[in-house]
Structure formats: C-alpha cells, structure tokens
Amino acid sequence: MGMDSRKLSARLKQPGHDQTYRASEGNFSAFLRDVLNPDLFEVTDKPADLRKMLPPTAEDGDGKSYGVVPEVSITCRATKRKLYFEVKKQGPAGNADERACKHHTVQFQKRLREFTGFQYHSFITIMCESLATLPRYVTKHPYYFEPDNYFCWCDYSDTTALRAFLERVIRKTILDDQSAQVFRAHGSPGSGGAR
C-alpha cells in the first residue's frame, strides 16, 4: 500500500531535511576559488545560464522554459568557454549517483552542445563521501559517466588528484594557451587546498 500525504507528513525525518550536501558544494567551490588562476578563470556559484536551456512546450506558453542550475562553473576569460559542475554526496544509502546520470545522457549532451555552442561535454559531476568510496557506487561510475566527466573526491583535504583531474580537463576543453598556468603560483594568496 502506498504512502498518502497524512503518512508522509507524520514521518519524523522528512526528505530534504539533510542539508549536509551544502558543505560538499561549498568545499568544492572554495577549492576552485582558492587554487585556480584568477587572471585566467572566473568561478561562479549557481550559474543561471543553463536555466532556460530546454525550449518551452505549447502547453507551457510563451516564456516558460526549463533547464538546470549547476553548483558552480568555471569560465575561461580568454575563450569564454565553460565547465559546469554538479557536486553529489550522500551517506551509505540513496540514489544521488543515479540522479547525476541525467546530466550525462546522450540527449542532454546534445541539447547542451546546441544551447552553449561548446563542442565538448561541459558538465562534470564531482562525487563525494560514500559516492566516492563505496564499491556499490564507484563500480558503476565508469559505466555511467565518461572518464573526464566525473571525479571521485574521496578526502576533502587531499587535493592532489583533483588538481591533476581539473588541469587535464581544463586544458582539453576550455583553455587554448597550453603554456598558461592553470593554478595560482605556489605561495600566493589562495594557493592552498579546500577548507
């Protein structure tokens, strides 16, 4: 027998009460601002440019569009090309990995390319905590996502692998000058890791 609204309302813990994902999003955004070369890149929280990427339907009327709002984006100042990031975390149970798949379907990629004009898949999912460590999740990731479109950030204090991943993807997609310094110079303000 299904759940009715009375039964749902009576639950002690309601869906959506767990707001701990905000820490993971904040860690990633702070990390990007902290390490990326600000002369080359702009970091934007909750970029709105994909908010209307899906065209309106006749039933919705004029002006009603749908889309997505990623957690953060990186814009290369020289090329104006972007990378969009969704940060996913959860405990030992849930379906955040499956919900992340919507940003990596063939049709989503096709529409994203049409809408942005970028000739690369510009959406990357950062998996945190259980999604980055438990075998029941990490075993599936290579079958759900292209190699450069997801990263398992296992430990927020260990940024070495994340920096290498970002540098590879940035150089491959949004940065034309391959001799440019992607990260801040060592020892400059903001050259540390995540907070």
C-alpha positions as CSV (number, residue, x, y, z in Angstrom):
1,M,0.0,0.0,0.0
2,G,1.4,3.4,-1.0
3,M,2.1,6.4,1.2
4,D,-0.6,9.1,1.4
5,S,0.1,12.7,2.4
6,R,-1.0,12.1,6.0
7,K,1.5,9.2,6.4
8,L,4.2,11.3,4.7
9,S,3.6,14.2,7.0
10,A,3.8,12.0,10.1
11,R,7.4,10.9,9.3
12,L,9.9,12.2,11.8
13,K,12.6,12.8,9.2
14,Q,11.3,14.4,6.0
15,P,13.1,14.1,2.7
16,G,15.2,17.2,2.1
17,H,16.0,17.8,5.7
18,D,19.6,16.6,5.2
19,Q,21.4,19.8,4.2
20,T,24.9,18.4,4.7
21,Y,25.4,18.3,0.9
22,R,25.9,22.1,1.1
23,A,29.3,21.5,2.9
24,S,30.5,19.4,-0.1
25,E,29.3,22.0,-2.6
26,G,31.0,24.8,-0.5
27,N,34.2,22.8,-0.2
28,F,34.4,22.4,-4.0
29,S,33.6,26.0,-4.8
30,A,36.1,27.2,-2.2
31,F,38.7,24.9,-3.6
32,L,38.2,26.2,-7.1
33,R,38.5,29.9,-6.0
34,D,41.5,29.0,-3.8
35,V,43.6,27.3,-6.5
36,L,42.6,28.5,-10.0
37,N,44.5,31.3,-11.5
38,P,42.1,34.3,-11.2
39,D,43.6,36.0,-14.2
40,L,42.5,33.1,-16.4
41,F,39.3,31.8,-14.8
42,E,36.1,33.1,-13.3
43,V,34.3,30.8,-10.8
44,T,30.6,31.3,-10.5
45,D,28.3,29.7,-7.9
46,K,24.9,28.6,-9.1
47,P,25.4,29.9,-12.7
48,A,22.0,30.7,-14.3
49,D,23.0,30.5,-18.0
50,L,21.5,26.9,-18.4
51,R,18.3,27.7,-16.5
52,K,16.4,28.0,-19.8
53,M,18.3,25.5,-22.0
54,L,15.1,23.5,-22.7
55,P,12.6,25.1,-25.1
56,P,9.1,25.8,-23.9
57,T,6.3,23.5,-24.9
58,A,3.0,24.6,-26.3
59,E,1.3,23.7,-23.1
60,D,3.6,25.9,-21.1
61,G,3.0,29.0,-23.1
62,D,5.4,31.7,-24.2
63,G,8.3,32.5,-21.9
64,K,8.2,29.3,-19.8
65,S,11.4,27.3,-20.1
66,Y,13.2,24.6,-18.2
67,G,16.8,23.8,-17.5
68,V,19.4,23.2,-14.8
69,V,21.4,25.3,-12.4
70,P,24.7,23.6,-11.6
71,E,26.5,24.1,-8.3
72,V,29.4,26.0,-9.9
73,S,31.0,26.9,-13.2
74,I,34.5,27.8,-14.4
75,T,34.7,30.3,-17.3
76,C,38.0,30.7,-19.2
77,R,38.3,34.5,-19.5
78,A,40.2,34.2,-22.8
79,T,38.0,31.8,-24.7
80,K,34.6,32.3,-22.8
81,R,34.2,28.6,-22.7
82,K,32.9,27.0,-19.6
83,L,32.8,23.9,-17.5
84,Y,29.8,23.2,-15.3
85,F,30.0,21.2,-12.1
86,E,27.4,19.3,-10.1
87,V,28.6,18.1,-6.6
88,K,26.9,14.9,-5.3
89,K,27.3,13.4,-1.9
90,Q,25.3,11.0,0.3
91,G,25.6,8.6,3.1
92,P,25.7,4.8,2.6
93,A,22.2,4.7,1.1
94,G,20.5,6.7,-1.6
95,N,20.4,7.3,-5.3
96,A,22.4,10.5,-5.9
97,D,24.6,8.7,-8.4
98,E,21.6,7.7,-10.4
99,R,20.2,11.3,-10.3
100,A,23.5,12.6,-11.5
101,C,23.1,10.5,-14.7
102,K,20.6,12.9,-16.2
103,H,23.4,15.4,-16.9
104,H,25.3,12.7,-18.9
105,T,22.7,11.2,-21.2
106,V,23.2,11.4,-25.0
107,Q,20.2,13.7,-25.4
108,F,21.3,16.0,-22.6
109,Q,24.8,16.3,-24.1
110,K,23.3,17.0,-27.5
111,R,21.0,19.8,-26.1
112,L,23.8,21.2,-24.1
113,R,26.0,21.5,-27.2
114,E,23.2,23.1,-29.2
115,F,22.4,25.6,-26.4
116,T,26.0,26.6,-25.5
117,G,27.8,26.1,-28.8
118,F,30.6,24.2,-26.9
119,Q,31.8,21.2,-28.9
120,Y,32.7,19.2,-25.8
121,H,30.6,17.8,-22.9
122,S,30.8,20.7,-20.5
123,F,29.1,19.0,-17.5
124,I,31.2,17.3,-14.8
125,T,29.9,15.5,-11.6
126,I,32.1,15.6,-8.5
127,M,31.3,12.5,-6.3
128,C,32.0,13.0,-2.6
129,E,31.9,10.9,0.6
130,S,30.2,7.5,0.1
131,L,29.7,8.1,-3.6
132,A,33.5,8.4,-4.0
133,T,34.4,5.4,-1.8
134,L,31.8,2.7,-1.5
135,P,32.2,-0.1,-4.1
136,R,28.5,-0.2,-4.8
137,Y,28.8,3.3,-6.2
138,V,32.3,3.5,-7.6
139,T,32.0,0.3,-9.5
140,K,29.1,1.8,-11.5
141,H,30.7,5.2,-12.3
142,P,32.8,4.1,-15.3
143,Y,29.7,2.6,-16.9
144,Y,27.5,5.7,-16.2
145,F,30.0,8.5,-17.0
146,E,32.7,9.3,-19.5
147,P,36.2,9.4,-17.8
148,D,36.6,13.2,-18.0
149,N,33.0,13.9,-16.8
150,Y,33.2,12.7,-13.2
151,F,35.7,12.7,-10.4
152,C,35.6,10.8,-7.0
153,W,36.8,13.3,-4.4
154,C,37.4,10.8,-1.5
155,D,39.1,13.2,1.0
156,Y,38.5,16.9,1.0
157,S,41.9,17.6,2.4
158,D,43.7,15.6,-0.4
159,T,43.5,17.8,-3.4
160,T,46.4,16.4,-5.5
161,A,44.4,14.1,-7.6
162,L,41.6,16.7,-8.0
163,R,44.1,19.3,-9.2
164,A,45.5,16.9,-11.8
165,F,42.0,16.0,-13.0
166,L,41.0,19.7,-13.3
167,E,44.2,20.6,-15.1
168,R,43.7,17.8,-17.6
169,V,40.1,18.6,-18.3
170,I,40.6,22.4,-18.4
171,R,43.5,22.1,-20.9
172,K,41.5,19.7,-23.0
173,T,38.3,21.8,-23.2
174,I,38.3,25.5,-22.2
175,L,41.9,26.7,-22.4
176,D,43.7,27.3,-25.7
177,D,47.0,28.5,-24.4
178,Q,48.6,25.3,-23.3
179,S,51.6,27.1,-21.7
180,A,49.3,29.1,-19.4
181,Q,49.5,28.5,-15.6
182,V,46.1,26.9,-14.6
183,F,46.7,27.3,-10.9
184,R,47.9,30.2,-8.7
185,A,51.6,30.4,-8.2
186,H,52.8,28.4,-5.2
187,G,52.8,30.6,-2.1
188,S,50.4,33.2,-3.5
189,P,47.2,34.0,-1.6
190,G,44.8,31.2,-2.2
191,S,47.2,28.6,-3.3
192,G,46.1,26.1,-0.6
193,G,43.6,23.3,-0.7
194,A,40.0,23.0,0.3
195,R,38.8,24.4,3.6
